[in-house]
């Protein structure tokens, strides 16, 4: 059922109806001072008043962790410098954390998540899930065994107009999908010199922390999840060229991938940190037998929808024509900009709903299964590239 727009900018939106819902007690691992992703996670948790931040490990240095935790309003004794200590002590408290957000390098995700999972604490984890295939599969088994809730923060899929694109695809408005293109060009490594790469790229230079490819871990898994989310399709085979176009840095900074989908459609993904001047040019285009959809993160509040033999139509966020899924992902009236932080907050709010409501299957939340598939995608793409772009089955 569509919501009606109020000319005074007051919308009866799902995200504005959170005040009387239960707050979950949450803690964080990582994301200390000067961490953008840490700020994004903490803001997302507070956005809709669904969490109360109670504890955290913000540094391996106890003094630094305490100082930063206290700046967030936390009690000194709940600012830890060791995740095992935090998991053990918080699980023994009557007011201990019910959810933990993990935003460390992916090579640490398995050991941290395992510790909290065994104490039955639900987890929101940054991507990629892990840096190895074995750890991804093992973590999935641990999550299932302990029956905890688990989410991956592929937040791009939570933009309202990407959800509108998904709704159009799900309702056969573009017909059978034939072509898919995802692009994510950035330029943040173009000027990095060899002497500076350790200081700038840090753990990304370590395959034990990052996985087989920096560019696939950083943004490739995002592009892959977005493709799967919007289309509902799976990649059957992949042919890839993953390489470093820089003469200075020692890790992959560019990847071209050609995809064979499970419905016989064809797809392509290009991700790069070597695109000079690129900021966050994430784009997805899906072409079907009856129409097409196109979304660009630089203008996230609109969706281009083209029906066969008709001119392209612009659909705007929170307008009268959008689906309930899209409308319920918005917070402000049409015409006002919404963006990255709101999409991130949608993951956190929906995760709270998943835990506290009787509805235990919210398909809009990226799950542990999505995380495992992202890791398998990374390794398959790198294997293909190492074998001169040989087709590899997922």
N, C-alpha and C positions, 0 to 999 in steps of 0.2 A: 504494500500500500504506500503510495507516494505522500509525502508531507507537503502541505501548502505553505507557500512563502508569505511572510508577513511584511508589508511595505515598511514597517518601522524597524525592521532588522531583528525582530524577536522570533526565533525559530524554535519549534518544539522538537529539538534534535536529541537523539539518543545520548550524545556526548555531554549534553547540558543537563542530564538527569541523573547525576551520580552522587549527590550529596548524602542521601540516606542509605547508600549501599555500604556494605562492610568494608572497613579498611584492613588491608593485609600488612603484617609486619615484614619489612624487607631489609636485607643487608646487601652490601656490595663487595666484590673482590676486584681490586684494580680501580683505574679511573681516578687517580689522585690529582693533585694540583697540576694545572696546565693541560689536562687531558680533555680534548674536545669530546671524545666518545663517552668519557665518564660523565661529563656535564649533560650530554644528550640522554643517557640512561637515567640519571637522577631527575632531570626535568620531566622526562616521560612518566616516571613513577608518580610525580606530584601533580601532573597536569589535571587529572580528573578526580583528585582527592580520594584515590582508591588505595593508596599505600602510605604507611608511616615508616620512614627510614630510622632504623634502630641500631644498626651495627655495620662494621665494615673493616676490611683490610685495604688500606689506601697506600701503604708503603711497607717494604720489608724492614725499614727503619722504624722502630717502635715510636720514637719521639715524633717523627714526621707523620706517622699514621694518626697518632693522638692529636697532634696540632690540627691536621686537616679535618679529622672527624669532629673535633670540638667546634670548628668553624661551621660545620653543618648542623650543630646543635645536639650532637651525640654525647652520651655519658662517656667519661674517660675510660672506664672499665670495659666498654663495648667497642673500643677502637683497638683492633688487634693488628699484629704484624705477621700472623701465621694463620693460613686458612684452616688447618687441621684443628688448631686451638679454637678458632671461631666456631667451626662446625660442632665440636664437642660441647663447648660451653653454652652456645645458643640453644642447642637441642635439649639441654638439661634445664633450661629456664622455663618458667610458666609463661613468660612474656617473650620467649625466644622467637627468632625470625621464622616465618613460614615460607618465605621465598628468598632466593639469593640471585642477584644479577652478577654475571661473570663477564668481565671485559679485559681480560689479560690476553697476551699472545695465544694463538690457537694451539700451540704446542703444550700449553699448560692446562687446557680446558678439561682433558680427560681426568687427570689426577685430582683436580679441584672439584669437578662435577661429581665424580665418584664418591668423594668424601661426604658431600652434602646429601647425595642421593641415599646413601646408606642410613642417614639420619632422617629420611623421609621429608626432606626439605625440597620444595619444588624449585625449578631452575629456569631463568631467562639467560640465554647465552649469546654472546656476540658470535658473528660468523668469521671464518668457517668453523664447523663443529669441532674438528680436530686437525692435526697436521699429518695424520697417518690413517690408512684404511683400517688397520687392525683395531686402532683405538676407537674409530667411529663405530664399527660394528659392536665392539665390546661395550661402549657407552650406551648404545641402544638397548642392549640386553639388560644392563644394570637399571636403566630407567624403567623398562617394562617389568622387571622383577620386583622393584620397589614400589611400583604403581604410583609414581609421582608425575606431576605435570611438568612439561618441558617445552620451551619455545626458543626459536632462533630469531634474532632480530634482523630479518630481511625486511626492513621497514619500508622500502620503496613499494612493496605490494600493498601497503596500507594507505596510499594516497587515494582520496575519494574518486578521482577521475580514472585511475587505473582499475579501481573496483567497478566503475561504470563500464570500462572496456571489457572486463571479465563478464559482467552481466550480459552485455550485448553478445558476446561469444557464446555464453552458456545458453542463451535464448535463441540461438540460431539466426541472429540478425545479419551475420556476415556469411552464413552458409558454411560449407566445408572448407576448412583452412587449407590453403595451398602453399603460402609463403609466409615466413616470419623473419624479421630482422631486428636485432638488438644491437645498439651501439653504446659504448661508454668511453668516450675519449677524454683523458685528462693529460696534463702536461707537467706534473709536479716533479718528475725526475729529469727533465730535459737539461737543466742547468747544473745538476749535481756532478761534482768532480770526484775522481777516484779518491783523493785525499780526504774528502768530506763524507763519503758514503757511509762509513761506519757510524759517524755521529748523527747523520740524518736518517738513514734507513734502519739503523739499530738491529733489532731482532729479525727484521725482514731478510737479513742476509744469511740467517741460520735456517737451514731446511728442517731441522728438528723442531723449530718453533713456528715456521711459516708453511711448511709443506713443500711440494715439488716445484712450485712456481710462485713468485711474489705477485705477479699481475693477476694470476688466476685466483689466488687467495684474497687479494685486496678487493678486486671488483668483479672478477670473472664469475665467482659464485653468486654474486648479486644478480648479474645479467642472466645467468642460467636459471635461477629461481624465478625471476620475473617472467621469463619466457614460459616456463611451466605453469606458473600461477595464472596468467592471463589466458593462455590457450587451453589449459587442461590436458595438454599433450605431453608425451614423454619422448626423449631422444633415444632413438634405437642405435644409431651409429654416429661416430664423430671422426672427422679428419681435421687436423689442426697444425698450425705453425705457430709455435710459442718461442719467442726469441728476445734478445736484447738488441735494440737498435742504437743504443748508446755505446760509444767507445770508452766510456768512463766507468759505468757501474757494472757489477758482476752478477746481477740477477736479471731475470726476464722482465721486460717492460712493455711488451706488445704481444697480442695473440689474435690471430685470425682463425675462426672455426667454422667449418661447414657441417651442417647437421642433416641427418636423415631421420624424420620423425616417425612415430609408430602408426600414423595414419597415411603414410607415404608422402606427406608434405615435406618441403625442403626449408631449411632455416640457416641463418648465419648469425654469428656473434663476433663483434670486434670490440676488444677492450684494450686500453693503452694508457700508459703514463708518459708516453713519448710524443704525444700530440701537442706540439708547441701552441701555447695559448689556451689549450683545453682546460676547462674548469671542472664542471660536472655535467657534461653533455649527454646524460642518459636519455636514450630514445628507444621506443619500441613501436614497430609497425607490423600489423597482422593483416594479411590479405586472404579473403575467402571467395567462394563462388558467387556470393550475393552482395558482398561489400567489403569494407576495410575499416580499421581503426588505427589511429596514430596518436601517441602521447609523447611529450617532450618535457623533461623535468625543468628546463629553463622557463617554461610557462605551464606550471603544473595544474592550474585551475581550469584548464580547458581540455577537451578531447575532440579530435577530428574524427568524424564518422561519415563515411562515404557509402551510399547505397548504389548498386549497379545501375548505370545509365542516369544517375542523378548527380547534381553538384555536391561538393563536400559541405557538410553541416558542422557547425561549431556548437558543441554542448558545453555549457558552463557549470561549474561546481555549485551545488545547492539550488539549482534552478528547478522549476516545476516538472521538467521532463525526466529527471534522473531517477534511477532505481532506488529502492529502499536501502540496499546494501551501500550504495554511494552516499545517500543522504545521511544515513546513520553513522557514517565515518567523518562527517563534518561537524564543526562547532560554531561557525559564524555564518551570517547571511551571505547570500550570493553577492558578488561584486567586491567582497573583502578578500584579501589574499590569505591563503593557508599554505603551509609547506612542510618542510623537513621535520621539524619538531612535532607538529601535530600528527604526522604519519607515524613517527616513532611512538608517540603516546598511544595511538590506536592499538599497537601491539600490546603495550602494558595494560591498558584498560580492558581489552578483550581477554587477556590472560587472567586478570582478576575475576572477570565474569565466569571464565571457564572453571576456576577453582571454587568460587562461592555459589554458583547456581547449580540447578539440577541438570542443566543442559551440558553434557560432557563431550560434545563433539562440535567444536567451532572451527570449521574448515578454513576460515580466513587467517588463522594463526599459523605461521611457519613452524613445523613440528620437528621432532627428532628425526623422523623419516626424511623430511626435506633436508635436514642437516647431513645425514648420511649420503643422500643422493648428490649433494653438492661436493662432498669429498670425493666420491667416486668419479664425478665429472672432472674434477681437477686432475686426478691421476690418469684418467683415460685420455684427456687432451694432451697431457705431457707425454704419455706413452706414444700417442700418435705422432707427435712432433719429433720425438726421438727416433722414430722409425720412418722419417721422411714423409710425414703426413699420411701414413697408412690408415685405412679405415679401421676403427676400433669399436667393438660392440660394448655398449653399457649394460 
